Amino acid sequence: MSDCRPDKALSTTGDVIGILTFALGVFSFCAAFFAITHDAPREIEEYKESLEERKGHIEKTRGYFHELRRVADSDWEQSDIKDIIDTSLQRLETRRQAMYDGLSNVRGRLQWWYRRQDMLLSMARIETQLQHLGAIQLTFLLL
């Protein structure tokens, strides 16, 4: 009945290193989480401000085309593009409002961490749709 001391010391050392490695992994995760989310409230407010700016742009564009209807501009009334613009404005406002509501429902860093990538994609879609609307407006002006 021999007691193998070297194996026991090696086993204990391995256990300690394993526990330290696990602790380092947890610490690294926490540090990364706080690094990513430390500006979450500021980022959310910046998104909300951007969305409010987009709302103003949408309202001005809608007002301009509403004025064309009221004046009964012949180019506008004969153009097939008015339905495209109306549809684009409606979709843009719907997407903007959905994103604003989504941002308003974010509570805390953890939710922001999960929703941050979705918000980036949503904002990119809104920007793309605004560019598309601008191209449609330029097309209308060229007609």
C-alpha positions as CSV (number, residue, x, y, z in Angstrom):
1,M,0.0,0.0,0.0
2,S,2.0,2.7,-1.3
3,D,0.8,6.3,-1.2
4,C,2.0,8.1,-4.4
5,R,2.7,11.6,-3.2
6,P,3.9,13.0,-6.6
7,D,0.6,12.1,-8.2
8,K,-1.4,13.7,-5.4
9,A,0.7,16.9,-5.6
10,L,0.3,17.0,-9.4
11,S,-3.5,16.4,-9.1
12,T,-3.8,19.2,-6.5
13,T,-1.8,21.6,-8.7
14,G,-4.0,20.7,-11.7
15,D,-7.2,21.3,-9.7
16,V,-5.9,24.7,-8.5
17,I,-4.9,25.7,-12.1
18,G,-8.3,24.6,-13.4
19,I,-10.1,26.7,-10.8
20,L,-7.9,29.7,-11.6
21,T,-8.5,29.3,-15.3
22,F,-12.3,29.2,-14.7
23,A,-12.1,32.3,-12.5
24,L,-10.1,34.0,-15.2
25,G,-12.7,33.1,-17.8
26,V,-15.5,34.5,-15.6
27,F,-13.5,37.7,-15.0
28,S,-12.8,38.1,-18.7
29,F,-16.5,37.7,-19.5
30,C,-17.5,40.3,-16.9
31,A,-14.8,42.7,-18.1
32,A,-15.9,42.3,-21.7
33,F,-19.6,42.7,-20.8
34,F,-19.0,45.9,-18.9
35,A,-16.7,47.3,-21.6
36,I,-19.4,46.7,-24.2
37,T,-22.3,48.0,-22.1
38,H,-20.7,50.8,-20.1
39,D,-22.2,53.4,-22.5
40,A,-25.5,51.7,-23.0
41,P,-27.7,54.6,-21.7
42,R,-25.8,57.1,-23.9
43,E,-26.0,54.9,-26.9
44,I,-29.8,54.4,-26.4
45,E,-30.3,58.2,-26.1
46,E,-28.2,58.8,-29.3
47,Y,-30.4,56.3,-31.2
48,K,-33.5,57.9,-29.9
49,E,-32.2,61.3,-31.0
50,S,-31.4,60.0,-34.5
51,L,-34.8,58.5,-34.8
52,E,-36.4,61.8,-33.8
53,E,-34.4,63.5,-36.5
54,R,-35.6,60.9,-39.0
55,K,-39.1,61.5,-37.9
56,G,-38.7,65.2,-38.7
57,H,-37.3,64.4,-42.1
58,I,-40.2,62.0,-42.8
59,E,-42.8,64.7,-41.7
60,K,-41.2,67.4,-43.9
61,T,-41.1,65.1,-46.9
62,R,-44.7,64.0,-46.3
63,G,-45.7,67.7,-46.0
64,Y,-44.0,68.6,-49.2
65,F,-45.9,65.9,-51.2
66,H,-49.1,66.7,-49.4
67,E,-48.7,70.3,-50.6
68,L,-48.3,69.0,-54.1
69,R,-51.6,67.2,-53.8
70,R,-53.3,70.3,-52.4
71,V,-52.0,72.5,-55.2
72,A,-53.0,69.8,-57.7
73,D,-49.7,69.9,-59.5
74,S,-50.3,68.2,-62.9
75,D,-46.9,66.5,-62.9
76,W,-47.7,65.0,-59.5
77,E,-51.2,64.0,-60.3
78,Q,-50.1,62.2,-63.5
79,S,-47.1,60.6,-62.0
80,D,-47.1,56.9,-61.0
81,I,-44.4,57.7,-58.5
82,K,-46.8,59.2,-55.9
83,D,-47.9,55.8,-54.8
84,I,-44.3,54.6,-54.5
85,I,-43.5,57.7,-52.4
86,D,-46.5,57.3,-50.2
87,T,-45.7,53.6,-49.6
88,S,-42.1,54.3,-48.9
89,L,-42.9,57.0,-46.4
90,Q,-45.4,54.8,-44.6
91,R,-42.9,51.9,-44.4
92,L,-40.2,54.2,-43.2
93,E,-42.4,55.7,-40.5
94,T,-43.5,52.2,-39.4
95,R,-40.0,50.9,-39.2
96,R,-38.8,54.0,-37.4
97,Q,-41.7,53.8,-34.8
98,A,-41.0,50.1,-34.3
99,M,-37.3,50.8,-33.6
100,Y,-38.2,53.7,-31.2
101,D,-40.6,51.4,-29.3
102,G,-38.0,48.7,-29.1
103,L,-35.5,51.2,-27.7
104,S,-38.0,52.4,-25.2
105,N,-38.5,48.8,-23.9
106,V,-34.8,48.2,-23.3
107,R,-34.2,48.1,-19.5
108,G,-30.6,47.8,-18.3
109,R,-27.3,46.7,-19.7
110,L,-28.2,43.0,-20.2
111,Q,-31.1,43.8,-22.5
112,W,-29.0,46.3,-24.4
113,W,-26.3,43.7,-24.8
114,Y,-28.8,41.3,-26.4
115,R,-30.5,44.0,-28.6
116,R,-27.6,46.1,-29.6
117,Q,-26.9,44.3,-32.9
118,D,-30.6,44.3,-33.8
119,M,-30.7,48.0,-33.3
120,L,-27.6,48.5,-35.5
121,L,-29.2,46.6,-38.2
122,S,-32.5,48.4,-37.9
123,M,-30.8,51.8,-38.0
124,A,-29.0,50.7,-41.2
125,R,-32.3,49.6,-42.8
126,I,-33.8,53.0,-42.0
127,E,-30.8,54.8,-43.5
128,T,-31.0,52.6,-46.6
129,Q,-34.7,53.3,-46.9
130,L,-34.1,57.1,-46.5
131,Q,-31.5,56.9,-49.3
132,H,-34.0,55.0,-51.5
133,L,-36.6,57.6,-50.8
134,G,-34.1,60.3,-51.7
135,A,-33.5,58.6,-55.0
136,I,-37.2,58.4,-55.7
137,Q,-37.6,62.1,-55.0
138,L,-34.7,62.9,-57.4
139,T,-36.4,60.7,-60.0
140,F,-39.6,62.6,-59.6
141,L,-37.8,66.0,-59.9
142,L,-36.2,64.8,-63.2
143,L,-39.6,63.8,-64.7
